[in-house]
Amino acid sequence: MAVDVGGTTMKGGLVGRDGALLYVERRVTPRAEGPERVIAAISAFVTDLSRPRSVGLDGGVLEPVAVGLAVPGLVTATHAVFSAAFGWRDVPVEAFTQVSLPVALGHDVRSAGEAELAYGTGSDVRTGSTGSDTRSGAGDVLYLPIGTGIAGAVVLSGSLYGGAAGWAGQIGHIPVWPDGVRCACGQRGCLAAYASASAIASRCGEDSAADVVARVTAGDARAVAVWNEAVEALSLALATYTLLLDPALVVIGGGLSLAGDTLIAPLRDRLPTLLTFRHPPALRVSALGVHAGLLGAGLLGWRAQEDHL
Amino acid sequence: MAVDVGGTTMKGGLVGRDGALLYVERRVTPRAEGPERVIAAISAFVTDLSRPRSVGLDGGVLEPVAVGLAVPGLVTATHAVFSAAFGWRDVPVEAFTQVSLPVALGHDVRSAGEAELAYGTGSDVRTGSTGSDTRSGAGDVLYLPIGTGIAGAVVLSGSLYGGAAGWAGQIGHIPVWPDGVRCACGQRGCLAAYASASAIASRCGEDSAADVVARVTAGDARAVAVWNEAVEALSLALATYTLLLDPALVVIGGGLSLAGDTLIAPLRDRLPTLLTFRHPPALRVSALGVHAGLLGAGLLGWRAQEDHL
């Protein structure tokens, strides 16, 4: 069983060992009601998903064997340490589930990156076919899901990189404009304060980034200004990432990636102008889209089951 | 034999297989005279260093067996691809030497990082003794030599990371203030345009950053303003690096590190204020100082000799 906890919706489901999505259910994340209510909602979701369930046309009954739980923020194997979106600190994994199944807690974005590596866009890069003769193609990829927040799965030489304490990839909170707007994390000018789906929506007075995209397409001035600023912030962050880590490929996922060329085309225009002495990496939209997180939580669950054997 | 080509001086010397510095000579880098003159000066230096030379009190004669050459900018094993400081593009390694010894070309900062890993500050981090219980201590270190330019040696899990095409670590050209001053590389607001030793000196009308440090110590208003801006730029870049890569340690080297506490103390004050939801990495001054590059070039030379056997 897998649960991917996003800032707006929680996706829960059953994921086969081969990555097949056998059952998917969405519930609203009660973020506005505070961290305790979110934790209780996750636990209730896990309990409901743990019941045997018949799926598919043949009506076969599936019984979950483990829980994979992907959450945003700073996460260790034992604790959800911090999330600006949820306002929680040091929540032990046990708080999220009351069922007697093995459970694995993971970072939503790094888990999604694992799923992309296993099933999605960029798996070709691991074997050297990036289409550019200056690339070693050893799997140097940034997976960048953009949703309520922004974090990156940093894939170096084909493996996810976690950092000294497992906190690598917090690209959503790098200061793109140091004197810029205040972010929910307490810092100033963070990428996520300009380019997360939630920031884009709220800066336009909309409920969702999809509404903003519709206004951008219609030529609405305020929406275009907000969108351009988001694209510029993303371009600056990707220029910085490229200069530091020289990736062969950046894969953009999450809800905002559903904007497709409205997002990718201006990014492909702007990024090279910020890199005067080197080529930009290739930019693609994730093939797994909004399901990457759930598939990644599924990988966590199967790992919990294996560790339990 | 080792040559470390800096923007102001070239350091050449003989380095033993154990990292002992057996002979060191400095020459001015004729940077103002253009890239051809710099290349010719390097070649002449290599030729002079290749002659048998008696060193030490016992007058033993040393005969170099290989050439290790460390240069700044974008570098591959076969070409000095680009340097903003020198204005060269795609210089083949053969252009730098006319002697008939095996030669290895490398990036000055990554080579210096190799030397730091082999002999210097932070080698303890590889074995897990970082003094903090939240660190895995697997050798996640940024070596940041600050001289004429700024680049970083990105050490991840104990190994230098080069990126997809070997161009990782260009932290000197990340945009810390996107609307800031124009950098020699053609981009705007680069870290190096505020915090390299050469930028600090020229912004104060001095020949060297050491002169600026003296004025800072004396309380000169212009020097203090330039210095504070350099410290802020470095703090922003280190905050960004920390959020992306979660290092356990940052080691500052190069000429500017000779400023010691004048540099490190305000960095230690500012960096935590830019990281609201996580701890900053430890900050130290390099133990190898300005010799890290030469020792790194020595490692390159010994590698060339081994590859030649």
Interface residues (C-beta under 8 A of the other chain):
Chain A: L74 F82 A84 T130 T134 R135 S136 G137 A138 D140 G152 V154 L156 S157 Y161 G162 G163 A164 A165 G166 W167 A168 G169 Q170 I171 H173 I174 P175 V176 W177 P178 C185 G186 Q187 L236 A239 T240 Y241 L243 L244 L245 D246 P247 A248 L274 L275 T276 F277 R278 P281
Chain B: L74 F82 A84 T130 T134 R135 S136 G137 A138 D140 G152 V154 L156 S157 Y161 G162 G163 A164 A165 G166 W167 A168 G169 Q170 I171 H173 I174 P175 V176 W177 P178 C185 G186 Q187 E232 L236 A239 T240 Y241 L243 L244 L245 D246 P247 A248 L274 L275 T276 F277 R278 P281
